[in-house]
Amino acid sequence: MTRKELTDKIRERKNFLCIGLDTDIQKIPGHFQQFDDPVFEFNKAIIDATSDICVAYKPNLAFYEALGPAGWKSLEKTMEYIPKGIFTIADAKRGDIGNTSKLYAKTFFSYFQFDAVTVAPYMGEDSVTPFLEFEDKWVILLCLTSNPGSNDFQQIRSASGTPLFVSVLEKATQWGTPENLMFVVGATHPEGLGEVRSIVPDHFLLVPGLGAQGGDLDAVFSHGANRDVGLLVNSSRDILYAGSGADFADKAREKALQIQRNMSLLLGD
Amino acid sequence: MTRKELTDKIRERKNFLCIGLDTDIQKIPGHFQQFDDPVFEFNKAIIDATSDICVAYKPNLAFYEALGPAGWKSLEKTMEYIPKGIFTIADAKRGDIGNTSKLYAKTFFSYFQFDAVTVAPYMGEDSVTPFLEFEDKWVILLCLTSNPGSNDFQQIRSASGTPLFVSVLEKATQWGTPENLMFVVGATHPEGLGEVRSIVPDHFLLVPGLGAQGGDLDAVFSHGANRDVGLLVNSSRDILYAGSGADFADKAREKALQIQRNMSLLLGD
């Protein structure tokens, strides 16, 4: 998907909501266990309930890998089921030496047909650039993550005073453009979000960490939005597990609509 | 596997060779394409030819994931086929927020029964520690990697002059012990290997980057060995693709034996 198509979708749907398909087989309603593929059946119900609302879906690979080869099959079926025109992100946090990153890129872009994949920056340029060589596909590079451990290395300042997450921005913007590169910045760091936005005014930011992790939508928007919106804000658990009974899909839809309305107000629509 | 069991295996086999099962379906001899599962059949032949020699096997996940769910099945069968008593490493370079890293840990330690998994440090403590909670299982944390991109972030010096890869060592040794934590240090950085060894005298180091990437075994040993040897040196392409004809397995065995003899001389046996 191109940047323009993504931006158009955000304007059309009046929100920048990404739904995290972090489907935990331990947490989904009990009756799904009767199906051959409980994870896919749950995802199908969530997609049916929300695919006319959100602009993106983001399955986190860990939830699928934990089920072995069967989990990868659930992911494959989920990707086939997501309607065309919705942006899809493989939250995989991959990154390896050049020839190996190239294989990961093929996996997520060619095999599964994702629009984007999250990548970890620690191994540097040749671990990232193979993902940038696919047309209309995106790298979403970890920058300032939402978890407590983001304070361990990402904020270490260099001799010249530059925090590591800023060095990541500075280097990566030499490798990719606002047309194929986004950054992950956690909603738990609103000031960091503002700092990132001042350095990369045009790049999209993927923002996890709302809800369960404590981030706040208004603060994210005021620090992170740009003239094209430039944000994808993720919500996973709050939507997926909004209900635990037979009406879980209605509850999920209700929660997604509530976020959509809040986003729509922020967009001034 | 415990540290003592690994050290005993190294003494018994007089080498510290890890064979990287980076099985590329494009590179294996043509006749494997007739099998239902060419990757597993190739791995089986390599394991049959080398499992009385090496001390560890390290499949890199990218090569399996590129084939979708079928690739994960090949990995599962490969893990079942590797004889007990050989150390197994999932070269997966995972790392995510706490509850998600826990799922990755379950995948590799409980589902696939690997002894160790490689982990990327960028997301900090809560992305690493869930992997350390499994008995007799190991985290192998990226420290100073073998690729050109290792110069982009890993060597950035903090205000106090500490390179990032040293900060990773300093923090991580507060999270794990020499009984459950190793570090990745590329053979392409022999001086860096010496620096790492001076900071973590007791931890095992996993050393990739021999052969195709240009590293040198003697330099690795002289800078990286400790009194318990403390090294696992990986070779992938040099062994897997030592031959391309019907005798590929004999050629692979020959190459593994040659490395084993060189290592044995270094060990003074």
Interface residues (C-beta under 8 A of the other chain):
Chain A: D22 N60 A62 F63 E65 A66 L67 G68 P69 A70 W72 K73 E76 K93 R94 G95 D96 I97 G98 T100 S101 L103 Y104 K106 T107 Y111 F112 A120 P121 Y122 M123 G124 E125 D126 S127 V128 L142 T145 S146 N147 P148 G149 S150 N151 D152 F153 Q154 I156 R157 S158 A159 G161 L164 S167 V168 K171 Q213
Chain B: D22 N60 A62 F63 E65 A66 L67 G68 P69 A70 W72 K73 E76 K93 R94 G95 D96 I97 G98 T100 S101 L103 Y104 K106 T107 Y111 F112 A120 P121 Y122 M123 G124 E125 D126 S127 V128 L142 T145 S146 N147 P148 G149 S150 N151 D152 F153 Q154 I156 R157 S158 A159 G161 L164 S167 V168 K171 Q213
